[in-house]
């Protein structure tokens, strides 16, 4: 009888231990960090504790910095990191930071990048397999590999020296490389934008951004049927961008104009776009002098420009004088200096971040402690019962 009770006791101890240890937080058992909630004090995510796995949304509070070391992997798991403070994610050319499957949102409260002091929010040398959205902040986003759309809205973000390749081979509704959605003065320079975007490599719906020394091409749109309106650059509404020294080639349309924009289009190489190099759908005249159109034959240039000469309801495009050879400076320059843009001060009357119930990782740490405590209680009880039975013998 004693042997039977002893065996039963040991079996119960083992089963309880397996149950509670097996259900401990994954971050504790399998060696990765589970995080969620608000970061309320300066925090560093280290390569040693990588990967970090979001189990809920993350918010970086005002005045707080999250520093992500080179070589860290962040699995966003469909959640987002909301930046109300400062995000510093600086990988190296040999040790990238990897963001997977979610989004990063910079708000108007976030700390803008200041090139003069080298401070503020920055993402550098990262591989971003996710939507990177800025909702009013002015971060610096440089030297990254990006495979999803980037949405820029508000203030003066810097997007420079990135490789942006939108993947996929089928018709993907509203696939855009860079989407400027509202008033801002973004600086977008020296990027290589390619892939299978079906709307535009860069779509500008407002503001006065500077688009300089980018290479924009799309083999998916190139050679497409006449009804395909995919563009290297799409300018709409009342946007007034400066488009200068870009190479815009092998798209269905090089530059497409809609709404009532007032762009500056100068010193670009706009050539070999299958339907049109420049297409109007507006009733305003546009100046587009001093660009290279792939030829000096005005008859051929006219064939690739859709304006008043094709539809009397449209405005005219004045493309003369034009360049007589490609502009060698209209290509991405990896050595170009980053412009100095005056940082904008965050509004003081904006509401604070709504607080989730736990700090990042708090839930998982609490569960781990509770699980360990229960295991210890079960083990102690089992051991006590075993000693009692032996003494009775």
LINRA-V20946 format. One record per residue. N is the residue number from 1. SS is DSSP state (alpha for helix, beta for strand, coil for the rest). PHI is phi in radians with two decimals (* if undefined). D_LAST is the distance of its C-alpha to the last C-alpha in whole Angstrom. Layout:
BEGIN
n->{N/N}
ss->{SS/SS}
phi->{PHI/PHI}
d_last->{D_LAST/D_LAST}
END
This chain:
BEGIN
n->{1/2/3/4/5/6/7/8/9/10/11/12/13/14/15/16/17/18/19/20/21/22/23/24/25/26/27/28/29/30/31/32/33/34/35/36/37/38/39/40/41/42/43/44/45/46/47/48/49/50/51/52/53/54/55/56/57/58/59/60/61/62/63/64/65/66/67/68/69/70/71/72/73/74/75/76/77/78/79/80/81/82/83/84/85/86/87/88/89/90/91/92/93/94/95/96/97/98/99/100/101/102/103/104/105/106/107/108/109/110/111/112/113/114/115/116/117/118/119/120/121/122/123/124/125/126/127/128/129/130/131/132/133/134/135/136/137/138/139/140/141/142/143/144/145/146/147/148/149/150/151/152/153/154/155/156/157/158/159/160/161/162/163/164/165/166/167/168/169/170/171/172/173/174/175/176/177/178/179/180/181/182/183/184/185/186/187/188/189/190/191/192/193/194/195/196/197/198/199/200/201/202/203/204/205/206/207/208/209/210/211/212/213/214/215/216/217/218/219/220/221/222/223/224/225/226/227/228/229/230/231/232/233/234/235/236/237/238/239/240/241/242/243/244/245/246/247/248/249/250/251/252/253/254/255/256/257/258/259/260/261/262/263/264/265/266/267/268/269/270/271/272/273/274/275/276/277/278/279/280/281/282/283/284/285/286/287/288/289/290/291/292/293/294/295/296/297/298/299/300/301/302/303/304/305/306/307/308/309/310/311/312/313/314/315/316/317/318/319/320/321/322/323/324/325/326/327/328/329/330/331/332/333/334/335/336/337/338/339/340/341/342/343/344/345/346/347/348/349/350/351/352/353/354/355/356/357/358/359/360/361/362/363/364/365/366/367/368/369/370/371/372/373/374/375/376/377/378/379/380/381/382/383/384/385/386/387/388/389/390/391/392/393}
ss->{coil/alpha/alpha/alpha/alpha/alpha/alpha/alpha/alpha/alpha/alpha/alpha/alpha/alpha/alpha/alpha/alpha/alpha/alpha/alpha/alpha/alpha/coil/coil/coil/alpha/alpha/alpha/alpha/coil/coil/coil/beta/beta/beta/beta/beta/beta/beta/coil/coil/coil/beta/beta/beta/coil/coil/coil/coil/coil/coil/beta/beta/beta/beta/beta/beta/beta/beta/beta/coil/coil/coil/coil/beta/beta/beta/beta/coil/coil/coil/coil/beta/beta/beta/coil/coil/coil/coil/beta/beta/beta/beta/coil/coil/beta/beta/beta/beta/beta/coil/coil/coil/coil/coil/coil/beta/beta/beta/beta/beta/beta/beta/beta/beta/beta/coil/coil/coil/coil/coil/coil/coil/beta/coil/coil/coil/coil/beta/coil/coil/beta/beta/beta/coil/beta/beta/beta/beta/beta/beta/beta/beta/beta/coil/coil/coil/coil/coil/beta/beta/beta/coil/coil/beta/beta/coil/coil/coil/beta/beta/beta/coil/coil/coil/coil/coil/beta/beta/beta/coil/coil/beta/beta/beta/beta/coil/coil/coil/coil/coil/coil/coil/coil/coil/beta/beta/beta/beta/beta/coil/coil/coil/coil/coil/coil/beta/beta/beta/coil/coil/beta/beta/beta/beta/coil/coil/coil/coil/beta/beta/beta/beta/beta/coil/coil/coil/coil/coil/beta/beta/beta/coil/coil/beta/beta/coil/coil/coil/coil/coil/coil/coil/coil/coil/coil/coil/coil/coil/coil/beta/beta/beta/beta/beta/coil/coil/coil/coil/coil/coil/beta/beta/beta/coil/coil/beta/beta/beta/coil/coil/coil/beta/beta/beta/beta/beta/coil/coil/coil/coil/coil/coil/beta/beta/beta/coil/coil/beta/beta/beta/coil/coil/coil/coil/beta/beta/beta/beta/beta/coil/coil/coil/coil/coil/beta/beta/coil/coil/coil/coil/beta/coil/coil/coil/coil/coil/alpha/alpha/alpha/alpha/alpha/alpha/coil/beta/beta/coil/coil/coil/coil/coil/coil/coil/coil/coil/coil/beta/beta/coil/coil/coil/coil/coil/coil/coil/coil/coil/coil/coil/coil/coil/coil/coil/coil/coil/coil/coil/coil/coil/coil/coil/coil/coil/coil/coil/coil/coil/coil/coil/coil/coil/coil/coil/coil/coil/coil/coil/coil/beta/coil/coil/alpha/alpha/alpha/alpha/alpha/alpha/alpha/alpha/alpha/alpha/alpha/alpha/alpha/alpha/alpha/alpha/alpha/alpha/alpha/alpha/alpha/alpha/alpha/alpha/alpha/alpha/alpha/alpha/alpha/alpha/alpha/coil}
phi->{*/-1.10/-1.06/-1.13/-1.11/-1.10/-1.08/-1.08/-1.10/-1.10/-1.09/-1.11/-1.06/-1.11/-1.11/-1.07/-1.12/-1.11/-1.10/-1.36/-1.22/-1.13/-1.77/-1.14/-0.96/-1.02/-1.04/-1.38/-1.43/-1.81/1.42/-2.25/-1.64/-1.67/-2.35/-2.94/1.61/-1.76/-1.60/-1.88/-2.48/-0.94/-2.40/-2.12/-1.63/-1.73/-1.14/-1.09/-1.68/-1.28/-1.46/-1.76/-2.07/-1.28/-1.88/-3.07/-1.21/-1.99/-2.23/-1.64/-1.21/-1.01/1.35/-1.95/-2.01/-1.84/-1.84/-1.94/-1.27/-1.03/1.54/-1.40/-1.90/-2.05/-1.59/-1.30/0.96/1.50/-1.61/-2.29/-1.87/-1.74/-1.80/-1.76/-1.99/-2.24/-2.02/-2.05/-2.18/-2.04/-1.48/-2.17/-1.15/-1.90/-2.49/-1.27/-1.62/-2.04/-1.85/-2.12/1.15/-3.00/-2.53/-2.13/-2.16/-1.64/-1.70/-1.14/-1.43/-1.21/-1.41/-1.24/-1.26/-2.09/-1.14/-1.19/-1.74/1.18/-2.20/2.00/-1.43/-2.61/-2.20/-2.43/0.92/-2.13/-1.90/-1.98/-1.68/-2.69/-1.23/-1.89/-2.01/-2.00/-1.86/2.30/-1.45/-2.25/-1.38/-1.84/-2.12/-2.44/1.04/-1.95/-1.82/-2.22/-2.07/-2.33/-1.12/-2.02/-1.93/-1.99/-2.54/1.53/1.05/-2.37/-1.16/-1.95/-2.21/-2.46/1.05/-1.74/-1.80/-2.00/-2.13/-1.41/-1.60/2.04/-2.07/-1.77/-1.11/-2.04/-1.05/1.02/-1.34/-2.29/-1.25/-2.18/-2.07/-1.71/-1.75/-2.72/-1.01/-2.94/-2.19/-1.04/-2.02/-2.08/-2.48/1.04/-1.67/-1.86/-2.03/-2.65/2.06/-2.24/-1.22/-1.86/-1.87/-2.87/-1.19/-2.31/-1.96/-2.02/-1.80/3.06/1.48/-2.31/-1.25/-1.82/-1.99/-2.40/0.96/-1.77/-1.95/-2.20/-2.59/-2.63/-1.12/-1.19/-1.47/-1.15/1.37/-1.38/-1.21/-1.05/-1.48/-1.41/-1.87/-1.04/-2.24/-1.10/-2.29/-1.99/-2.02/-2.40/0.98/-1.86/-1.13/-2.32/-1.33/-1.79/-1.91/-2.47/0.99/-1.87/-1.85/-2.09/-2.55/1.03/-1.98/-1.18/-2.29/-1.19/-2.20/-2.01/-2.04/-2.42/1.28/-2.30/-1.35/-2.31/-1.42/-1.88/-2.15/-2.64/1.08/-1.70/-1.75/-2.07/-2.69/1.00/-1.62/-1.14/-1.61/-2.52/-1.35/-2.55/-2.24/-1.68/-2.45/-2.25/-1.82/-2.16/-1.41/-2.19/-1.60/-2.47/-1.43/1.06/-2.07/-1.69/-1.90/1.56/-2.87/-1.85/-1.44/-1.12/-1.13/-1.24/-1.04/-1.05/-1.10/-1.72/-2.12/-1.86/-2.66/-0.93/-1.17/-1.84/-2.62/-1.15/-1.44/-1.83/-1.43/-1.84/-1.90/-1.69/-1.81/-1.81/-1.25/-2.14/-1.21/-1.76/-2.77/-1.04/-1.43/-1.17/-1.58/-1.59/-2.45/-1.02/-2.04/-1.16/-1.76/-1.15/-1.23/-1.33/-1.16/-1.63/-1.99/-1.07/-1.18/-1.72/-1.45/-1.17/-1.10/-1.62/-1.82/-1.34/-1.17/-1.31/-1.18/-1.08/-1.63/-1.14/-1.32/-2.26/-1.25/-0.98/1.46/-1.10/-1.02/-1.19/-1.16/-1.08/-1.10/-1.12/-1.12/-1.07/-1.07/-1.13/-1.10/-1.12/-1.05/-1.10/-1.09/-1.11/-1.10/-1.10/-1.10/-1.12/-1.16/-1.10/-1.12/-1.12/-1.12/-1.06/-1.16/-1.16/-1.12/-1.12/-1.12}
d_last->{10/8/11/13/12/12/15/17/16/17/20/21/21/24/26/26/27/30/31/32/33/35/37/37/41/43/44/41/40/43/45/48/49/49/51/53/55/57/58/58/59/60/58/58/56/55/56/52/51/53/53/53/52/54/52/54/58/58/61/62/63/66/67/64/64/61/62/61/61/62/60/58/58/58/57/58/57/60/59/62/62/64/66/67/67/67/66/66/65/67/66/68/70/67/64/65/63/62/62/61/61/63/65/66/68/70/71/74/72/71/72/75/76/78/80/81/78/76/74/72/71/71/69/70/70/67/67/67/66/66/69/70/71/73/74/76/75/77/74/75/74/75/75/72/72/71/71/71/74/74/76/77/78/80/81/81/79/79/78/80/79/77/76/76/76/75/73/74/77/77/79/76/78/79/77/79/78/79/80/81/81/83/85/84/85/83/84/83/84/84/81/81/81/81/79/79/80/82/83/84/83/84/84/86/86/87/87/89/87/88/88/89/88/86/86/86/86/84/84/83/86/88/91/89/92/94/92/89/90/87/88/87/88/88/90/90/91/93/91/93/91/93/92/94/93/91/91/91/91/90/89/90/92/92/93/93/94/93/94/96/95/97/95/97/97/98/98/96/96/95/96/95/93/94/95/97/96/97/97/98/97/99/102/102/104/102/103/101/104/103/100/100/100/100/104/107/109/109/109/106/105/106/104/101/101/101/103/106/108/106/105/108/105/104/104/106/104/106/105/108/108/106/104/106/103/99/98/96/94/93/89/86/86/83/84/86/85/83/85/85/84/84/81/81/79/76/77/76/76/74/70/67/65/62/59/56/53/51/52/52/49/47/46/44/43/41/39/38/37/35/34/32/31/29/27/26/25/23/21/20/19/17/16/15/13/11/10/9/6/5/5/4/0}
END
